[in-house]
Amino acid sequence: MTSAGRANRGPKAAASNRAALIRAAREIFAENGFEAALSSIARAAGVGQGVLYRHFPTRESLALAVFEENILEVEELAGDPGSTVDDVLAVIVDQLTLSAAFISMFDPTGTDDPRLLEVSGRLIELVAHKLADPAQRGTIRADVTASEVLLAVAMLAGILTKADVQAKREVARQAWGLLERGLTR
């Protein structure tokens, strides 16, 4: 038993602990911002800080795990031939609005981190793939490129980093509305 009275399940709990940490990080970052105390994430996940650091040695590695899950959700939607770029962008904007970790990691304009480059590259590829098919292009103008779409999303992310947590949804709605008008027919 641990000092808190919980049984230590050891290595067999690793996968569930990791999932709980990512879930808790998503919630804590959304409520308190990217600089939230990592101890609060461990507490919300029901694990000790040692477990958190064993899985995620840095704040950035934890944020990258949240980012990766967000990208997997976007990739799943993008893989549906019935979805459009508009559908994909709606999910991305929603994720940006709810996830400070996603905002902090979303910079397709330039990074030295190979992990971020790989994930950002996947995002650019899936948007480019959708834009290449007129049936999946949605309302995005024909002259708009995937890089330009993601630049608009990065601009939204930049605005959301400065928005108050309570106002974030409204700021996202207004800002994306303005950006979307420049991208659509």
HELIX and SHEET records of a PDB file:
HELIX    1   1 GLY A   10  ALA A   13  5                                   4    
HELIX    2   2 ALA A   14  ASN A   32  1                                  19    
HELIX    3   3 LEU A   38  ALA A   45  1                                   8    
HELIX    4   4 GLN A   49  HIS A   55  1                                   7    
HELIX    5   5 ARG A   59  ALA A   78  1                                  20    
HELIX    6   6 VAL A   85  LEU A   98  1                                  14    
HELIX    7   7 ALA A  100  MET A  105  1                                   6    
HELIX    8   8 PRO A  114  ALA A  132  1                                  19    
HELIX    9   9 ALA A  146  LEU A  160  1                                  15    
HELIX   10  10 VAL A  165  ALA A  167  5                                   3    
HELIX   11  11 LYS A  168  LEU A  183  1                                  16    
END                                                                             
